[in-house]
Amino acid sequence: HPEIMIAYGAALSLDGMFAGNSSWYMPKHYLDLLENPELRAHLQASADGPLFFESEEEHRAFNERHQLPEFTPYVPQKGETIHAYLGIDSGSTTTKFVLMDEDENLLDSFYAPNEGDPLTIAKTALLTIHDRYEKADAKLDIIAAGTTGYGELLFSKAFSTECHVVETVAHARAADKYIKDATFILDIGGQDSKVIRLNDDGSVKNFVMNDKCAAGTGRFLEMMAKTMEMSLDELSKVGLSYQEDITISSMCTVFAESEVVSLIAQNKATDDIVHGLNKAVAAKTASLVKRVGGEEAYMMTGGVAQNQGLVRTLEERLGTKLVISDKSQLCGAL
Ligand code: ADP
């Protein structure tokens, strides 16, 4: 049993180290220690008061600003034909698409992990929508389709789309439609993060991207969530109520993971560790912002915009409020 060898060694060494010690404890003693009210109170303190917000009012205002409304897809009526545009954003980790009517209203959308086969994922989702129209005795007519993202060319070829467009332009186009006064877009996705600077007319002026490593991206946060055995949803929220300002000094995912493991071993509160991770991602993003020469007003796009703790940490780091559309995950596809 190599996995328990070291614990075995710890037990064996006690014999020599405490040979003259006569007191013996039963397992119950250790369990009682864990139930100790003082120790519990200390552990509980971490969940008590949010440092991020000076008042409940401020906390509520933040939640309202970043609330994610439920989107209800259009319900087709019997006998009608809906003409729609299809936009597909094939990212490195997720596939998303939108269907838009001729007046640019959102009819339907899709967002899911690639699972190694983005074409099949998208095809299945499109067929499901097609079936829904057919069942309602309606017809869905795709006028034109466009693609963007990592799989821009793959999808364009596979679905014989009319156009394909680079990701930065797609994001800028969505910003222009949904958030008029945005001058910067922070796009943090699964494996890359970008800062795009816009011209007054909404076109792309320039942009910078992270280097080829997961630091500062959604993948970094996903791996940490796995290490801490929590879901992404939990990870997104717990950082909001930190107590101790922990700094994770490693940007590298592998080293950061061992830092997290050692913080867990030091019994640090989960909220505080997650806040430390959020600070690491915010620092990385802030350095991209600096390179592109950032000022206000920032719009945030990409899946990581769903992470409320990170959004708040970024707002603090950049000293501004981030504008996040309710369609932040779909911006490229839009
Ligand atoms: P891609 O780079 O493939 O386009 P996305 O922009 O969809 O990826 O971003 C994917 C990342 O978004 C994931 O790695 C994850 O960290 C984050 N993410 C997605 N959904 C959520 C969510 N509900 N809460 C927190 N983070 C999320």
Residues whose N, C-alpha, C, O or C-beta is under 5 A from the ligand:
A	BS01	ADP	G91 S92 T93 T94 I188 G189 G190 Q191 G218 R219 L221 E222 L232 D233 S236 G302 G303 V304 Q306 N307
